Amino acid sequence: MRYTDEQRLEKIFKYSTMLRQYIEEMHVDEQKLLDDYRIQWAITTPLYNIGEHAYALSKEFKEQHDDIPWNIIASLRHRLVHDYEGTNWSIISDVVFQELPVLSEKVKDILQESDH
């Protein structure tokens, strides 16, 4: 299926929100993420999806919203998929606990702007 940029953005928001809810409900903290492979697996799937949709956004959309590091988000997905064994979970922890909330808010703002 071919998605529009807005549909992809909605999916990015959905996956980031679901991931953040999972982290909260399961009381995941940095140490649990670093130590528990089950949590790592649960976290990587939404990150794959976020990265895949970020990668597929149009060039024009990415340029219009260049305050979001779309290429880094997509690169994270590629790294997780193609070099999972080499994953640095400290970096993923930073992404999940520091970067994901910021991304989620920025995406939410863009979606709200497009509703007007």
MARLUM-773924 format. One record per residue (C-alpha): residue number from 0; y negated, x negated, z. Coordinates in steps of 0.02 Angstrom, whole numbers, plus 50000, padded with zeros to 5 digits. Example, Ala and Ser with C-alpha at 12.3 -4.5 7.8 and 13.67 -1.06 7.14 Angstrom:
<pts>
[pt 0; [50225; 49385; 50390]]
[pt 1; [50053; 49316; 50357]]
</pts>
This chain:
<pts>
[pt 0; [50000; 50000; 50000]]
[pt 1; [49826; 49942; 49960]]
[pt 2; [49704; 49960; 50105]]
[pt 3; [49515; 49968; 50098]]
[pt 4; [49414; 49847; 50203]]
[pt 5; [49374; 49988; 50323]]
[pt 6; [49558; 50033; 50342]]
[pt 7; [49600; 49851; 50374]]
[pt 8; [49463; 49841; 50503]]
[pt 9; [49530; 49998; 50588]]
[pt 10; [49702; 49916; 50595]]
[pt 11; [49629; 49755; 50667]]
[pt 12; [49543; 49859; 50801]]
[pt 13; [49701; 49960; 50835]]
[pt 14; [49812; 49805; 50854]]
[pt 15; [49685; 49713; 50961]]
[pt 16; [49665; 49865; 51074]]
[pt 17; [49853; 49889; 51090]]
[pt 18; [49877; 49705; 51130]]
[pt 19; [49743; 49708; 51262]]
[pt 20; [49821; 49865; 51339]]
[pt 21; [49992; 49782; 51342]]
[pt 22; [49919; 49629; 51429]]
[pt 23; [49836; 49738; 51559]]
[pt 24; [49984; 49853; 51589]]
[pt 25; [50108; 49709; 51602]]
[pt 26; [49990; 49607; 51712]]
[pt 27; [49999; 49461; 51593]]
[pt 28; [49895; 49312; 51644]]
[pt 29; [49883; 49140; 51566]]
[pt 30; [50028; 49070; 51666]]
[pt 31; [50144; 49212; 51620]]
[pt 32; [50098; 49189; 51438]]
[pt 33; [50132; 49003; 51446]]
[pt 34; [50300; 49024; 51535]]
[pt 35; [50382; 49182; 51469]]
[pt 36; [50450; 49180; 51291]]
[pt 37; [50470; 49371; 51294]]
[pt 38; [50284; 49391; 51322]]
[pt 39; [50250; 49262; 51187]]
[pt 40; [50355; 49362; 51064]]
[pt 41; [50269; 49524; 51114]]
[pt 42; [50098; 49447; 51089]]
[pt 43; [50130; 49362; 50923]]
[pt 44; [50172; 49521; 50825]]
[pt 45; [50000; 49600; 50848]]
[pt 46; [49920; 49431; 50812]]
[pt 47; [50019; 49421; 50649]]
[pt 48; [49956; 49592; 50601]]
[pt 49; [49776; 49555; 50646]]
[pt 50; [49784; 49393; 50547]]
[pt 51; [49864; 49475; 50396]]
[pt 52; [49730; 49609; 50387]]
[pt 53; [49591; 49482; 50414]]
[pt 54; [49662; 49376; 50273]]
[pt 55; [49665; 49524; 50154]]
[pt 56; [49486; 49581; 50184]]
[pt 57; [49378; 49565; 50029]]
[pt 58; [49274; 49408; 50006]]
[pt 59; [49118; 49516; 50002]]
[pt 60; [49159; 49597; 50168]]
[pt 61; [49194; 49430; 50250]]
[pt 62; [49029; 49361; 50185]]
[pt 63; [48937; 49515; 50246]]
[pt 64; [49010; 49489; 50420]]
[pt 65; [49014; 49301; 50427]]
[pt 66; [48984; 49296; 50615]]
[pt 67; [49171; 49330; 50632]]
[pt 68; [49284; 49181; 50593]]
[pt 69; [49398; 49276; 50472]]
[pt 70; [49476; 49118; 50401]]
[pt 71; [49521; 49053; 50573]]
[pt 72; [49599; 49220; 50618]]
[pt 73; [49702; 49219; 50458]]
[pt 74; [49749; 49036; 50485]]
[pt 75; [49815; 49077; 50658]]
[pt 76; [49930; 49206; 50580]]
[pt 77; [49993; 49080; 50452]]
[pt 78; [50020; 48951; 50588]]
[pt 79; [50117; 49072; 50698]]
[pt 80; [50226; 49130; 50554]]
[pt 81; [50260; 48961; 50473]]
[pt 82; [50259; 48844; 50623]]
[pt 83; [50309; 48954; 50770]]
[pt 84; [50405; 48813; 50853]]
[pt 85; [50247; 48708; 50852]]
[pt 86; [50139; 48841; 50933]]
[pt 87; [50019; 48777; 51064]]
[pt 88; [50024; 48919; 51190]]
[pt 89; [49868; 48857; 51279]]
[pt 90; [49771; 48891; 51120]]
[pt 91; [49853; 49062; 51101]]
[pt 92; [49806; 49098; 51282]]
[pt 93; [49623; 49057; 51242]]
[pt 94; [49632; 49169; 51089]]
[pt 95; [49708; 49315; 51185]]
[pt 96; [49603; 49306; 51342]]
[pt 97; [49437; 49243; 51274]]
[pt 98; [49423; 49273; 51087]]
[pt 99; [49517; 49437; 51064]]
[pt 100; [49399; 49541; 51174]]
[pt 101; [49250; 49473; 51076]]
[pt 102; [49333; 49510; 50909]]
[pt 103; [49379; 49684; 50965]]
[pt 104; [49199; 49724; 51014]]
[pt 105; [49128; 49655; 50852]]
[pt 106; [49253; 49754; 50748]]
[pt 107; [49214; 49910; 50850]]
[pt 108; [49028; 49885; 50815]]
[pt 109; [49058; 49866; 50628]]
[pt 110; [49164; 50023; 50625]]
[pt 111; [49031; 50120; 50720]]
[pt 112; [48896; 50060; 50599]]
[pt 113; [48999; 50120; 50452]]
[pt 114; [49015; 50293; 50532]]
[pt 115; [48827; 50318; 50521]]
</pts>
